Amino acid sequence: MTLEEAYEEYYGPTYSPKPFLDTVSKLVDAAAEVDAGLLGADPRYHFGNERFSESQMMLTGRWRRMISAGRAGDYDAARQLLGLSLGTIQDFYSHTNWVELGNKDFNRNVGVTGKDFLNVATEREHTCQDCEDGADGRGSCRNNILEDILRQGRLTSGYIEDMVVDGARVGKPRGVDKCSHGGPRDRSRGEGARGGINKELPTSCFSPHHYLHQRAAQQAVEATEYYLTLVRGSLGTPAFSRLLGLHPTPAIVVVLDTTESMGQELKALTRTFSRLNDQHSSADYPPSEYLFVPFNDPLYGPVVRSQHPAEIYRTLSRLRTGGGGDEAELSMSALRLALHHAPPHSHLFLFTDAPIKDQEFFETVVTLAHSKAVKVTPVITLPTSFGRFADEEDFSAYSVFGDEETEVIAYSSQELQTELSQITNNSSEIRSTNSRPKRQVRNYSKYEELAEKTGGHVVQVERGRVEEVARMMEVEQYPAAILWRALRSTASQVVKIPVDSLVREIEVSISGGVNSATLSSSGVRFDLTSQTNDLKGYTVVVSTPFFLQVRIDMTQRQQYLGDWTLTFEPRRVCSVTVSARTPLDIAPAFYLPDERSFHPSLQRVPDHPSQDLNSYLDVVITGVDRAGLRQVDEARLLDRSGSEARLILPTSSPRRNTYLSLATRDLPQGRFTVALFGKDGSGRRFRRESGASWERVESVISFPLGREIWGPPGAILRVPVSITNTDTAPGASNTYFLTANDAFGSSVILDQQRVTLGRNETATVQATLYIDPQTLPRTTNSLVVSAISTRGDTSHARAHISVTPFVIDRIPPTCEVVSKVSCSSSDLTSSSCSQSRWSMRFTVRDNRGVFLVESQPDANFPNFASGQTEVTLPYSASCCEPGVTIVVTDIDNNFATCEIYNGELGSSQGTAPLTTAAITGIAVGSVLLVLIIIAVIVIFVIYRRRSRKEDVTTRAPRRLSME
């Protein structure tokens, strides 16, 4: 059973597995980051150079930050941290002699708080000898670990020359025969004890102990599986399911302007959430979460977050409008805050009647939305000036497609950044901005650009009709696949849109206003501007002069599959999106080959592809395992001008991942999307287009020490940031203007705000971030750095910030059985066990407080107040389930696992595994083999990306003429 098959087995064929598969991909990408740059050169990230205690400390420290991020709902950060840890844990089995010591099982102490490696070879202890098969240290290497080391069970790991720890170079010690890592890039393999012990690949040219690769890989799979069960036990099943993207419907995020003129909009949204509250309990899969962020001037926030719309309804009911009056408002600051808290793949709706005051945060907003695949739909009430309502002529004058700017009086942000004391004035609950932009965009074009870049819509609405538009939130939410999209059309169009057998529902959205619009197939025709289409399965979601949205149920129209014709005539200018409810979608991603690191790998490009850096485009097809596709024909890069670049696929056979080599200079000049074409199982054409868009940029921004940053409240964090001019043309000097922002409005100071770089040059600047002393520990933040070139393109990089406690408790909780009623021996037979039960009462203790108690098999424990130092709970089960594993987590994210058999306490803190039978009940009922499959997929892809470059399918794109 594959990942997609397991997902469909539980949720059915209607829901797209895209969010879940994206999570798996992000875990793999994060694990691969361990091999890149300075992280790849640091032995502490790989259990290399015998740095066992330091690697263990790094893992246990990150564990607390990861669990804190998951509990805070920052699943994006938690996935990143989880992936990094998995990469290190898996390296333990390929970089050390654990397998050579004869261990048949994985090491349950790796990454576990309170555990260390006791029997480790000392610094001056000989561990290896020359390889028998190759004195030059190349190729296969057998019997090179000393017999004394094996007999005494001493743990060692391979050394690599030119590693870096805290800025200092480290390598293989002289005068003592230590094991080398081995492989063609390890210079130490020919010094001292020649050869190596790594088991990363099954080929001798890369791995001297290649013959043990399968055993090491299998133990790494089992260790990954085990680690995931510990994460689940510490987070709880609901949060763990959301961490893995195991929820078929996206979250709804609402950002609302609460200035004086927005009173009608507030009332409309209050009624909308009242209806959402009524619908919630009857929905098969309601939205995974609901978030609400208000903004005024100069305040914005707080974030209200709940898994039930009643909480948002109560907040809206208590809210009052007021303030404002200077036309432009702080919409970007509120969006920045909302997007940091929004779960991946959310649908975000912004309601405002004002242009943007804080445009300097626009790029930060785009970066956060793009990195989380959040679709942003701005709903704009126009205009608000002069105290009168708008008619149609007014709306065309205030078109979102204009470019007018006007000067305003502004404070200098430079004056506010000169002293550290001036950047401490912001609350953890309600945020304010102390600086003002020097220019404000008087029109609304940036809202349209935001919608376009994130796959959303920009909606203009007459005052008094917001409630009609808000119906978009009342219909069922799902990850929609784009069939066809046209932006800023000014002329009439007639378009053929293929509707394949995997499409369950069609959704047509038209923003900007049309004189006419129809969608037809042989035998059926829909007038999209009319509300009188009284046909079964046809739903008018929104119908206003400036926005239309309809849905057509295709499960009742299977006879009409094939090409449909969309005809529309814009009133002035409009954007049209035809999307579908379908399991078949695409999730393109760009990768760069990291050939300079010790472990060459493919590294995901989190931003836009860079000029003159040859990239790989991974054309990911989600749902392909169950789609029964006949063939895939080609992929295309589509830019807004209508030109296309055709990418020739290496095979027409459908598969989930196809890597295409791209010469970046051949990418479209402007913003572009990716489209895939092919035929379904019955031979009908299909077309899928990416929702997000990319553009070619001339620089790369990165965090040399990794995207993981942490510190306590009140800390000053100094973060190095690298920027590289990737334009390699002769004389290609470029000047970049740098900005840095966090999600909460703290000022971030760069020691250089402008750098000039020659061809292929790199500069490193320092970003200084002050964590507000009032910030709550165990919360998260985001740091976004942007570089705008003199030619106008912008590149970005994002890091995750964890706010840690001042004092960290490292003592795990304990558990103790206080009473028990066991099964008799006669009850422990297959024929009689269902007739009897066993029970017990157990007590868990922690000196700082117990946070969560979970069990496998699952039990509904009574609720208790988090933070109690002692909690006694009952447990009862059928004698057919005579054992239970209890996972106890304290408020500092330390954990213990306790295995109990018929009331007898088994192994102690942090050492007992969950069984495979228990794992199969972890996340979503009958689908729980998914976790085991995740572990296998993670291992497989990581090892595949470390393999030779020839393993990656490459084809060059071929340009097409305008179509």
N, C-alpha and C positions, 0 to 999 in steps of 0.2 A: 504494500500500500504506500503510495506516495503522499507527500504533504497535501497536495490538492485533493487527492481522493479521500484522505482522512477528513479534510475540512468539509468537503461536500457530503460525506457520510453523515456528519452531524447537522450541518446547517442547511443542506439541500442544495440543488443546482441553481437556485435563484440568486444567491448572494456571492459576490465577488471575493475570492481569496486574496485579492491584491494587498490589503493592509497587513495580513498575516505574512505573506511571502516577502513583503517589503521589510518586515521586522527581521526575518531570517537573514535577508541580504545585509541589513544594517549590522547584525551581530557578526556576520562573516567579515564585513568590511572593517569593523572596529578591531576584530582579532588580527586582521592583516596589518593594521596600523602599528602593532607592536614591532613589526619588522622594518618599519620605515624610519629614515633619518636618524636622529640621536637616540630614539627609542630602540631602534634596531642595533645600535652600537653600544647600548648599555646592558651589561650582562645581568643586571638585576631584573630586567624584564623577561629573562629567558632561563633563569636558574643556571646561568653560565658562570665560568671561572670560579666555581665552588662558592658562590655567594648565596647560599641557601637561606640563611637567616634574614638577609636583606630582601630577598625575593618574597619570603613569607611575610615580612612586615609590610611590604608594599601591598600584597594581596589583602591582608587583614585590614589594613587601613582603608583601602578602596572598598572593601565589603561594606563598611559602615556608611560610606558616602553613597554607595549604590543603593542600599536598602533605604536610606533617608530620601534619596531622589524618588524611588518607587513609591514610598509612602506619601510623599508630597505631590504625587501625580505627575512628576516630570519624567515621563516614560522615555522620552528621547534621550535624556542624560543617563538614565538608568541603563538603557540598552547599550549606550556607548561604553559605560564603565563595565558592564557585564561582558561585552565583547573583548575589551582589553584584558580582563582577568582570565577569560577562557583561553586567549592566546598564550598567556604565561603558563597557565595550568597544563595545557597540552604540550608545551615545550618541555615540561618536567620529564616526560616519558621519552622524548627523543634526544634530549641533551644530557641526561644523567645516566648512571649505570643501574638504575632501579630494575630494569628488565634483566640485565646481565647478572644481577644478584640472585636471580631465580624467583623473583616475586611473580606469582600467578595472578594477583589481584592488584587493582590500582591503590594508590596511597590516599587514605581517607583524611590524612592530616594536612594535605596541601591546601593552603588558603583558609584554614580553620583557625579562628581566634583561640589563643591559649595553647596552641600546639606548635612544636618546633621540631627540628631534625637533630636528634641527639648523637647518632653514631656517624658523624661526618669526618672525613679524612682531615687531618690537621694541615696547616699551611706548608710545613716542611716535610710532609710525609709523601714518599714515593707512591704513585698510584698506577702508572702505566710503564710499559716497555715498548721497544721497537716492534712494529708489525712484522710478522713472519713472512708475509707475502710480498711486501714492498718496502724496502728500506728508504725509498724516497718519499714515503708518506702519501702516496697516491693509491687510489683504488681500494679494493676490499681489504679489510683488516680483521684478523681473527686472533683470539687469545692474547690480546695486548694488555688487558687489565691484569694487574699482578694477582697472583694466587692469594697472597696475604690479605689483600683488600676484599677479595671475594669470600674467603673463609671467615673473616671477621665481620662480614656484612657492612663494610664501610661504604658510605655514600660519597660519590664524587661526581664531578661533571667536567665536560670538556672546556679547555681554555681556547680563547681566540685572541690573536694579537690585535693591537690597536683598538681595543675597546675603550670606552670613555665613561667614567663615573664622576659626576659632579665637576665636569670640566677637565679632569685629569686623565691622561692616557694610562690604561692598565693592560697587562698582557700576561703571557705565560712566565712564571717565575724562573729565574736562572738558578742553576746548581741543584735542582731537584727535578726528578722525572715525573712530571704531571701529564695527564691525558690531554691531548688536543681535541678540539671539536672536529677538525678534519674537513675535507672538501676542497675544491679548487681555490676558494677565496680565503682560506685560512693560512696565513703565512707561518703560523706556529707549527704546522704539521711536520715541518722538516727539522725542527729544533728539539733538543732533549729527547723525550720518548716520541719517536716519529710515528705518524699515523693519525688516528682519530677514532671517536666513538659515537658520532651522531648517527641517528636512525631516521632522519627526516624523510628520506625518499627510498624507494626500493631499488635504486640503481647505485652501483659501486662508485661511479665517478663523482657522485655528490655525497654519498653517505658511506663511510667505511664499514659501519655495522648495518648495512642495507638488509642483510639476511634476518635481522630482528625487527625490521620496519613494521610488519603486520602485527606482531605482538605489541609493539609500542603504540601503534595506532589504535588497536582494539582497547588497550587500557586507557588511552586518552579519550576514546568515545565513552567508556564507562565512567570515567572521572567527570566528563562534561555532563553526562546524564545525572550523576549524583549531585553535582554542584547546582544544577537547575532545580532539583528537588529541594535542596536547602534554601534556595532563593524563594521558591514557592512557599515553603514552611514559614519563612520569616516575613514575607509580604502578605500572606493569606491568598486564598484562591482567587477572589475577585480582582485584586490588584495585579496578581501574577498573570491572569488571563489578559488583562488590558496591556500589561507590559509586552506580551507576545503578540498583540494585535488580534487576539481571539475574541473579537466582537464584531458582528457583521454590519453594524450601523455606526456611522460617525457621530461624534459629539457635535452639539449645536453651541456656538459661541456668539453672544450678542454684545456689541459695543454700542452704547447709546449716548448721544449728546444730550445733556440735561440742562442746557441753557434755556433762558426764558421762553424763546420762541418754539420750543419742542414739546409743549404741553400736550398737543393732540397726539403726537407720536408716542409719548409715554403712555397715554390712556389706551392707544391702539395696541401697544405691545403688552400691556397688562391684561387686556382681554384675550390676546393671542395665547399668553401663557396660562390663562385660566382654562382655555380649551385644550392646550397641550397637557395640562394636569388631568383633565377628564379622560383624555385618550391614553394616557401613559400605561395604566394597568391592563388595558385590553390589547395593547400592541404585542405582537409576537416578539419583536426585538425593537424596543424603543431606542432612541438615541443613547449612546453609551454614557454620556454625561451632558450636563448643561452648565455653561459658564456665562456670567454676566459681568461687564465692566462699564461703569458710567464714567463720563468725563465732563468737566466744566472748565472754568478758567479762573485760577491757575491750577485747580486740583483735578486729579483723575484717579480712579480706583475707588474702593478696593475691589478685589476679585471675589465674586460670589460663585462658589462651585458646588454642585450637587449632582447626584445620580437621579434626582427626582425633580421635575419642573416646579413642584409646589414651593420649594425654597426660593426660586427665582421669582415666582408669582408674588410671594409675600414681600420680597425686596422691592419689586416694582410698585406694589400697592402702597408702600410706605414712602416711596420716593416723591420728591417735589422738584419742579423745575425752577430755575432762577439764575440770575447773573448773565454773563456774556455781554453782548451789546457792541463789541468791536468787530463784528462780522466773522473773521477767521477764528477757528478754535483749535484745540490741542488734540486733534484726532489721531495723529501719528504716535503721540506719547501713549494714548490709551491702547492703540493697536499693538504697540510694542509690548506693553504689559500683558495684554490678552494673549498674544501669540506665544509669549514665553510659557504661559500656563496651559495653553491649548494642547490637548493630546494630538499626536500625529493623525493626519487625514481628517481633521475636523472640517466642518463647514462654518465659516465665520460671516456674520452679517453686521455691517456697520450702518447705523442710522444717524444721519446728521443733515442739517440744512446749511452748513457753513463750509467755506473753503478751508484750506490747510494753513494753520499758523506756524507749525513746527515742521516745516518741510525738511529740515536738516536730518530728521530721523527716518526719512522715507526709505533710504537704502537699507537701514537696519530692519525695518518692517518687512521689506521684500525678502531679505536674507532669512529671517526667522520663518516666514511663511513658506519659502521655497525649501528650506531644510526639513520642515515637518510635513510637506505636502498638504498644507492647509489651503483650501479654496476660499478666497475672500470675495464677498459680494457687497459693495457699497450701495446703500439705498439713500439717494440724495433727494431731499425736498427742496425745490428751487422755485423762485429765489426767496430770500427772507428780508430784503431791503425795503425800506420805505413803508413798512407796516401794511402792505397790501398783498393779496393773493396773486398767483401767477396765472396768466393764460398761456395758450400755446405759443404765441409770439414771444412772450417773455422766456419760455423754456428754450426756444431756439437761440435766443440771444445769450443765454447762459449755458451753451452747449458744453458738455464735458470734453469736447474735442478741440477747444480753443487753447491758446497759448499766452494770453495776456498776463502780464505781471505789473505790479505797482509797488512803488517804494513805500515803506512804512518806517516810523521811528522805532528804533530797536536798541536794546542794551547790548553791549559787547560781551560775547561769551569769553573773550580773552581776559577781561577784567575779573571774571568770576572764577578763573582757573589759576590765578597766580598764587593763592595761598591754600593750603590743605584745609584750613578751618572753614573755608567757604564752600566746601563740597560735602558737608555733613548734614545739611538741612533737608532731609527727606524722610518720610515716615515709611515704615514697613507695610502700613495699611493704606493710607491715602497719600498719593504722590503729588508733588508740585514741581513746576519747572521754573528755574531761576533765570534762565537766559531766554532771549527771544531771537528768532532769525532776523537777519538783516533784510530779507525780502520775503514777501508772502505771495503765494500764487492766488490771484483773485478769482480765477475760474476753478474748474474742477477736473482738469485733465489728468492730474496725478492719480485720482481715484480710478479713472478708466485704465491707466497704465498698470496700476496695482491689480485690478481685476484680470487684465489680459495676461500678466506675468504669472498669476497663480491659478488660472483656469476658471475664474469666477465670472460674474456679470456685473456691469455697472447699471443701476436701476434709477432712472429719474421718475419721480412720482409727484403728483399734485398733492398739495396739503389737503388732508382729509381722506386720502385714499391709501394711506400707509398700511392700514389693517388689511386691505386687499392684497397688497404686495407681501405682507408678512405671512400669508398663507403658504408661501414657499417652505416655511418651517413646519407647517402642520401636516403636509403630506409626508409619506414615508421617506426617510433619508436613506441613501445608499451610495456606495462609491460608484459613480457613473463613468462609463467609458465614452469617450468622444468619438462619434462617427464622422462628423464633419463640422468645420468651423470657418466662419468668415468674419473678419474684423474691419470695422470702419468702412463698410460698403456704401457707396454713393450712387450706384447704378443698379438697375433691375438685373436680376440673375435668375437663370433656370439651371438647376443642379441635379444631377443623378446621384442618389445616395444609396449604396448597397445595404440592404437589411438582411442579415444572414439568419440561419436557424438557431443561433445561440442568443439572439436578442429577445428578451422577455418583455421589454417595455421601451418605447421611444419617448424621449422628452425633447421638445423644441422650445428654445428660449430666444426671444428677439428683444433686444434692448435698443432704444433710440427712436422707435416709432416707424411704422410702415403704412403705406396706403393700401396695400393688399399683400396677402401671404396665403399660399395653399400648399398642402402636402397631399400627394396622390399616388396611387398605384393602380394597376389594371383592375377596375371594378370598384374602387373606393376613392373618395376625394373628401378632404377636410379643408374647410375655410377657417384658417387659424385666427382670423380677426373677428369671427362671429362666435357668439355664445349659444347659438341655436342648433349646433351639431348634436342632435339627439340620438347618438349612436352608442351602442353598448361598448364599454371599455374606453370611451373617449372622455377625458377629464380636463376641464379648463381650470388650471391652478390659479393663474393671474391673468387678467385682461384689463389693462389700463392703456391710455393713449400712448404711453412711452415704454411699456414693457408688457410682453406676452409670454406666457408659459403654459404649454399644454402637455398632457401625457396620453399615450395611446398604448393600450394593452395588446401586445402582439401574441400572447398565448391564445387569444380568441380569434386570431387572424393568420393562422399558419398558411392559409391558401394564398396570402398576399405577400409572402416572402419573396425577396428579389430586389430589383431596383425600384426605388421610390423617387418621385420627382418633387423637388422643393422649388417653388416659384415665389419670389418676393420683390416688391418695389419699395425702396426706402423713401420715407417722407423727406428726409434730408441726408442723414447718415445713420447707419444702424450696424449692429453686430448680431450675428446669428450663430447659435450653437445647437447642433443636433447631437444629443447624447443618448445613452442606452443603459438599461439595466441588463447586465450580462456578466457571466463569469469570465469571458474572454476580453482581455485588455492588454495594454502594453505598459511597461514601466522602464523606459530607457534610462541609462546611466552612463556617464563618461568615466573612463579610467586612464591613469597615466602609468606607463611601465617604470617602476623604480629599479633601475639597473645598477645604481651605484652603491646601494646598501649591501651589507654582507649577505642578507637573504633577499635576492631579487623577487619582486612581487608586483602585482597590479594594485595600485592605490586609487580608491574612488576619488573623483573630483567633486568636492562638496558644493562647488560654485559653478562657474561657467568655464568651458574649455578655453585654453590659452593659446594665443597665436604662436606658431612655430614650435609648439610642443606636440609631437605626434601622439595622438590619443587613441584609445580604443572605445568604441561605442558598443555597449552591451545592450542588445535589443532583447529585452526580457518579455516573454509572452506569458501572462498569467492565465491560468485556466486551461493550459494546453493539454494537460494530462487527461482531461475529461472531455475535451472539445471534439475529438474525432476529426480534426482538420485534414483535408485532403492534401493541401500544400500551402506553402508561403512563397510568394512570388518575388517581392522586393520591399525594401524600406526606402523612404524618401525624407529628405530634409526640406521643409517648406518654410519659406520666408514670407513676410507680409506683402512683398511686391508681387508675389505670384510665381516667382522662379522656384525651381526645384532642383535638388541634387539627388540623383538616384544612386542607391547603395546596392551593389550586387551581392546577394547572399550566397554563401558557399554551397548551400544545398537547399532544395525545396522541401526537405523533410522538416516538419514542425518540431521544434524543441524549445525548452524554456529559455536557454541562454545561447546567444550567438554573438561572438565578439568580432567586430569589424574594425580593421585598422584604418584610421583617418589621418590624412595630412591636414593639419588644422587650417592651413592657408586656403584649403578648398572649401571650408565651411562658408555658409552664406554670410554676407557682410552685416546684415541686420539681425533682428530677433527672429528665431526660427523654432519650429516644432518638429517632432519626428512622427512619421506615419508609416504604418505597415499594411501591406496588401497581400491577399491570398484568397483561397477558396475553402469553404467549409466542407463537411463530410458529404454533402449532397451536391457539391459542385458550384454552389452559389458564391458570388464574390463577397469578401468581407474587407472592411477598412477600419482601422483604429488609429487614432491620433492622440499624441500626448497632450495632457491638459496644461502642464507647465511649459514654459519656453526658455530657451537659452540664447546667448549671444557670444560671439567671439571677443575675447578681451586680450589685452597686451601685457598682463601682469599676473603673477601668482602670489597670494598672501598665505602664509602658514605660521603655525606656532611651533618653533623648533623643539621645545620641550614637551610637546603634546598638547592636546585640547582639553586636558584635565587640570583644573586649577582649584585650589581650596585654601581656606583660611577662616579664622574665627571672627566674630563681630568686632569691629574696630581695627582690623588688620589692614595694613597697606600692602597690596599685592603688586609686585613688579613683574610684568609679563613680557618676555622678548617676543617680537613679531618680525618676521622676515618678509621682505617684498622683493620680487625678482622681475626685471624687465625681460619679457620673453620674446620681444621683437628682435630677431637676429639679422635684419636687413642692415647693410653697411650704413654706418652713421646713424643707427636707430636709437638715438638718445631720446629719453622721455622724462618728463617731470610728472610726479604723482603727488596729489594732495590727499593727505591721510586724515581720517576721522575714526574715533572709537567711541562706542556707546554701550551701556549695559541695558538691561530690560527695565530697571526700576528708576531710572532718571538720575543716578549718581553721575557726577562728572568724572570722566576718565581722561587723564592727562597723557598726551604723547610727548616724548622729549623732542621729536621732530614731526612737524606737521606737513612738511614738504621735502621730498627727496628727488634728486635728479640722478638717473641711472643710465649708463651707456648700454650698449648691446650685451645682453645676457649677464648683466651685473646684478648683484644682490646687496641689499642693505638691511641691517637689523636695527629696529627702533625699539624703544621701551614704552609700554603702556603701564601707567600707574593707576590702579583702582583702589579706592578706599571703601571698605565695607562698613556701612553705617553701624555704629554700636548698638542701635535699637533693633537691628535685624535679628530675627529669630534663628537660633541654630537649627541645623538639620533642614534648612531650606536651600533652594538653588537659585541661580541667576544665569544670565547669558552675557557673554562679551562678544561684540561684533566689531570687527575692524574693516574699514573700507578704504580703497585707493581709487581715486578718480584721476584718470590720465588727462593730459592736455588735449587729447583727441576725443575725449568725451566718454570713453567706456569705463565701467566700474567693476572692480573685483572685490570679493569679500572673503572673510574667514570668520568662523564662529567657534568659540570655546565655551565649555560648561564650567560654571563656578559652583562649588559646594561650600556652604557656610557650616563650619564645624563647631562643636562645643569647645569651650576653653579647657575643660577637664574631660578626659576620655576614660571611661571605665572599661577595662579589658577583661573583667572577670565574668565568665558565662554563668547563666542561671543553673539551678539544679532541680532535680525532681525526685520524689520519694513516694512509694506506695504506702498508704496509711491503713488501708483495709482491703480485703479481697474475698470474693466468693468464686472459687475456681471450678472449672469443668471436671467432672469425674472421668476416669478412664473410659467408662462405658459411653460417655457423651461424645468422645472424640473419635467417633466413627462416622463415615459418610452417610450411613443410614439413620443415625440417631441425632447427629449434631444439631440439626435444625430445630429439634424439639426442646433444646436447653440453651441457657444463656449463662455467661459469666460476667462478673462485674467487679469494679474496684473503685476506690477513691484514692486520688493521688494529690500531692502537694508540690507546687513549684515555688521556688524562692529565688529572689535576686536582691542584692543589697541596694540597688538603685531603683528597682521597680520592674514588674513583668508587663510586657506590652501585648503579646499575642501568644496563644496556645492553639496549635493545629495538630491534627492527627491523620494517620493513614492506617486503616480505612477512616473516612471522614466521620466526624461525630459533631453533633450540635451541642457544644458546650454552653452552659449558662453564661450570660453576659457578666463581665466584671469590669470594674473601673481600671483603666490603664494606669500603671504607676504603683499599684499595690506591691509591697515587698513579699507578700506571701498569699498564694491563692490555692484553695483546695477545690478540686473539680471531680465530678463523677464520670465514669465511663462504663458502658455496657455494650456487649456484642453477643452475637450468636456463637455457640461453641464451634460452628463451622469456620469462624474467624478467631482462632485462639490467641492471636498476637496482635499487637498494635505498636506503631512507632509514633511517638509524640515529639513534636518540634516546638521548643519553647524559645521565644525571643524576648530580650529585655528592651528597655527604652533606649539603650545605647547601641542597639542592633547586634549585640552579642547573642549567640544562640547555643542551644544544646539539643542533642537528639537522644531520646531515651527509648529503648526497645523493651517492651513488657510482654511476657508470655504467660497467659493465665494468671496474671497478677504478680509474677516473679519479675523483679527488676533485672534487666540485662545490662548491656554495655552503657557506659557513662558519657559524659559531656563531649559532644562534637565528634564522636568516633563511629557511631552506628549508622550503617547505610539504610536507605529505604530499599525495599526489595523491588524487583521488576514488576511483580504483581501490584505493589502499591503505586508504582509509577504510572501504571495504566489507568489510574483513577484521578489523576492530578487536576486537569484543567477543565475539560468540557465533556464529561460523560464518556460515551463510547469512543471518543476521538483521541483518547489520551496517549495512544501510541505515538502521537505527533511529537511528543517530547523526545522520545528515543530517536525518531527520524530526524528531528532538528539536530541532535548531537551528531548523528552520522553525516548529515549534510554539511554542518559546520566544519567538521574534520576534513571531509572529502574536498570541499572547495578550497580550504586553506592550503592543503597539501598540493592541490592542483595548481593554485596560483604560485606556489613556490617552485613548481616544476619548470622544465625548460620552456623557452619562449615559443618553440615550435608547437607546443600543445595548444596555443591560442590560435583560433581560426582567424586569418587575416585576409581581407580583400580591400582593395582601394576603391573609393567612390568614383563614379563617372558623372560628370556634369551633364545636365540636360538643358535644352533651350527653354525659353519661357513657355509655360503651358497655361 
